[in-house]
């Protein structure tokens, strides 16, 4: 079985090939290593192998890991965030990728202002139409962004989506295309306090297609850490 360091090299090679197909530079693609269920020793190996951003799905799991591993890496919240965890999330994460409701936006904004900080966020969009997934409907996103653009404790940095879980990555392509087209509409709207710096889309099974469709941030778990039992 390949080591984590070897896995990272393989992921980088796949990213480079996908970027080349899309006429883009591999250096433009940011990798978030999703460490749900991964112990800190294996995470240290990933960090030693060049990983600089860790993604976590649960606040409680992240609290322990941040305390143990410290701030030598950036920490991203990539899972669904409950409002009652917003205070801790603001304290420990550099970026919350899963902002998906007005009530959550208001809670994060309030907690950030109380902490004297501004929280970087991505707005999660449900591009697959699957009821099991969190996120705003694509047609809701522009109005939503307009409504939160006055929140002084939030800095919107882009969009995030989880593609449909389908065996063929090509079948997921429309999800990623939808997010890219939405990004372009939002840029045209010129909303205050809203940047479209990041398109976070693509995971182990489909990140190459996501890159071809414009992703500049991919969230990779299994391809780096191997299969995990949750």
Order of alpha helices (4+ residues) and beta strands (2+ residues): alpha-beta-alpha-beta-alpha-beta-alpha-beta-alpha-beta-beta-alpha-beta-alpha-beta-alpha-beta-alpha
